[in-house]
Amino acid sequence: QVELVESGGGLVQPGGSLRLSCVAYGSVFSIYAMGWYRQAPGKQRELVATTSGGSTNYADSVKGRFTISRDNAMNTVSLQMNSLTPEDTAVYYCNADVKSGYLTRGYWGQGTQVTVSS
């Protein structure tokens, strides 16, 4: 069994920064792609950033402001968010493709709330 646990959300003023972290616990043999998605009220879940095989991919709306990084030894992916705006307010979810035993599948974290407001 694998569990993704996120941390680092909260309330921040416009222009501020937050750092989200996600750790994969459990029977992790290897992790392929890892990423962050978000879902704002009344909207569909959308990709924020992903990393796989040393490459990264960002949504246009966060390019230049957010940075995704991972620590393979610690089974961790982080998202540094700078210059936050109210439009970044959402529940942020960690996602990872994890090989556990003979099975590889995608896992989601429980989500962490990010609120950008003055």
TARA-V244161 format. One line per field, one symbol per residue. ss: DSSP state (~ for helix, > for strand, _ for the rest). phi: phi as a letter, one per 20 degrees, with the letter a starting at -180 (. if undefined). burial: 1 if it has 16 or more other ideal C-beta (glycine too) atoms within 10 Angstrom, else 0. A space follows every 10 residues. Layout:
ss=???
phi=???
burial=???
//
This chain:
ss=_>>>>>>__> >>_____>>> >>>>>>___> >>>>>>>>>_ _____>>>>> >>__>>>>__ _____>>>>> >~~~_>>>>> >____~~~_> >>>>>>>>>> __>>>>>>__ _>>>>>__
phi=.ccdcebofq dbfgnecbce cbdedoeeeb cefcaccbce gmcffcfdac bblndcbcfg fdgnddcebb cffdlcccce ddlfcgfefa eddecbedec meddbeccee ncedcdbe
burial=0101010110 0100000101 1111000100 1011111100 0000000111 1000000100 0100010101 0000111111 1001000111 1111110101 0000001010 11010100
//
